[in-house]
Amino acid sequence: MDENDVLIKFRQQKIMTVEQLMQIIRCSAITVRRRLKKWDTFTSINENGRYYTLPQVPEFDENGLWKYKTVFFSAHGNLKQTIIELVRQSPTGLSAVDIASIIEIPSNSSYFSQIKNSDGIKRKKYKGRFIYFSDVADKYQWQKMARDHQKEESWPTDAQAIDILVHLIKNPDIAPEQLAIEAAPAGKCFDHVIIKQFLKSHDLLKKTLDIGQ
């Protein structure tokens, strides 16, 4: 199959792996990777970077992201570069939960600890939670000022999150609505919708619901 035919098939399929292209072109992985470089393809930021797409295919959103089925591509580069750019563009900085909701990775992923000291961003403790801000002094001040004027977030702080998880371990059959009451600080109650979102972000919601059924 000549190169034009390969490119037509590639565009039609939208995303492909090296292995799929090897079968079509009938060549080695090294040759395929040379072709991918020549074609200026984008590499997926999830799925272990296994997927590629041609530059004419993605329709990037306001965050510079494009998702096809379960596969994410970014106009900013790899996963690390994407997170840094998302943080830089944010008017108020981003928490791990914010970032996770955008690129659909677990908010408790060990990846966040790997990027905390990356050039371009800095992680600061803010009202009990770690927030990622730009490391550019002026931008950081604007982000922090904007966050100071935000309505206080109802998402659990890091300390409260630990209390919730400990309470869940001790009471594995508890419903999210009851957990919102029992795991909250004295005299307060979490919004049960927030608790459900919190459990979902830690991949615990389905397990909790299954136990309760």
N, C-alpha and C positions, 0 to 999 in steps of 0.2 A: 504494500500500500504506500503510495507516495505521500509526501509531507502534507500537501493540501487536503488530501482525503483524511489523513489523520487529524488534522486541525478541525475539519468539518465535524467529524465524529466526536472529537473532544468537546467542541462547543455544544453539540446536541446533548451530550451526556452531562455537561456542566462541570462535573468534578470527576477526577480519576486518580488512581494510585499508580505508582511506578510499575507494579506488577501487571496491572491492566494494560498499561501502555506497552510493556514488554511483549505482551501477547499480540497486540495489534501491529506494532512495528517489527516484531520478530528480531529483537536485538537485545543486548545486555543492559543491565541496570545502569552501568556507567554511561552508555550511549543515551539512554532515556534522560538521565539527569542533565547531560549536556544539552539535549533538546529543550528541556524544561527551562534551563537557564537562558537559552537563546530566545525562547518565547516569552520571557519576563513573567512567568507564572507566579501566582500567589500560593503560598503554602498555608494549610490550615493551622489555626492556633490551638486547636484541640485535636482529639483523636490521634495524639502522638505525632502530629505533623505528617500524617500519611497521605493526605489528599492535596491535590493541586487543581487550580483552575486558571483558565486563560484570562488575561487582563481585561478583555472585552465583556466577560460574563457577569461579574459581580455587580449588584446594584446596592452600593454601600449606603447605610442610613446616616443619620446626623452624628452618630458616634464613630463613623468610619468602619462599621461592621456589616457583614453580609452573612446570613445563615441559610444554608441549603440542607434541608432535612435536619440532621443533628450536627452538621459540620459548620464551624465558624471560620470565616476569613476576615482579615483586617487590612485596611489600607495603611495602617501604621507599621506593619511588620510582624514580628513574632509576638508571643504572648506577653513577654516582659515589656517590649516596646509599646504594646497596645495599652497595658495597664498604666504605664508612665504617662502616655498621652491622654488617657481618660482622666487621670488625676490632674494633669496640667490644665485641661480644658474645663474642669468642673469649677463652678463659681464658689463652692463651699468646701472643696475637698471631698474625699470619698472614704467611707469605712469599708472593711472587708465585705460586709453584707451588701453594700451598694455595688461594689465591683462585681461580686458574685452574681447579683441579680442581672447585671448587664451582659456578662459573658458566660453565665450559666456554669460556674464551677462551684464546688462546696465552699462556703464562707469560712470553714475551719481547715481549709487546705493548707498543707505545710508550705505550699508555694509562697504564701504571703510572708512567711518568716524569711524566705530566701531573697525577697526583693525589698525588704524594709530599708536597707541602706543603699539602694541603687541611685546612681546619678540621675537627677531630674525630679526626685521625690524625697520626702522625709516623713517618717511616721511619728506622730505626737499623741500623747495621751490627752484626751479631751473629754471632760465630764464622764470619766470612767470607761471610755472606749478609745481604742486606737483609731486615729484618723490619718489618712494619707494626704499630705499637702504637697504643693509644688515647693521645690527647694530654692526657687528664685525669691529673694527677699520681698520685693514689692508684691508679687503675686501671692505669696504666703500670707502677707498681712491683709490683703484684700479678701482672700478665702476665709481666714480666721475671723475677720470682722463680719463678713456675711453670715458665717455660721453662728457667731455670737447673737445675731439678730434673728436667727431662725427660731421657729417654735420648737421647744424642747422635744426631742425625739422620744417616742414611746418604746423604742426597741430596748431590750434589756442591756444594761452595762455588762462589762466582762465579769465583774464580781457577781452580778445577779444571774448571769448565764450559768455560772458554775453552780449556784444554788438551785437553779431550775433542773440542771442535769443530775445533780446529786439527788434531788427529790424524786426525779423520774426513775433513777436507778433503785431507790428504796421502795417506790410504788409503781412498778412497771405496768400495772393495769389501769392506771389513773387516766381519766379523760382529760383532753386539753382544757376544757372549761373549768374543771376542778383544779387542775394544775395551775391555772392562771390565778386562782384564789390562794391556794395553799403555799405556793412557792414565792409569792410576792412579799416584799418587806412589810413589816408590821404596820397595820392601819391602811394598807394600800391593796390594790388588785390590778393585775395586768389585764390588758384587753385580750380576751381569749383568741381573737383573730390574729393578734401579734404573736401569741404563743404558738398557734398553729403554723404561722410563717416561720417562726424560729425553729420549731421542730423539723419543718420541711427542709430548711436550709442545712440542717445537720443530718438529713436523711433518716429522721426518726419518726416522722409523722405517720407514715404507712405502718411501721411496726407497732406504734402505739395504738392506732385504730384497729389493726388486726387483732391485737391482744384483747381489746375491749369488746370485740364482736362476739 
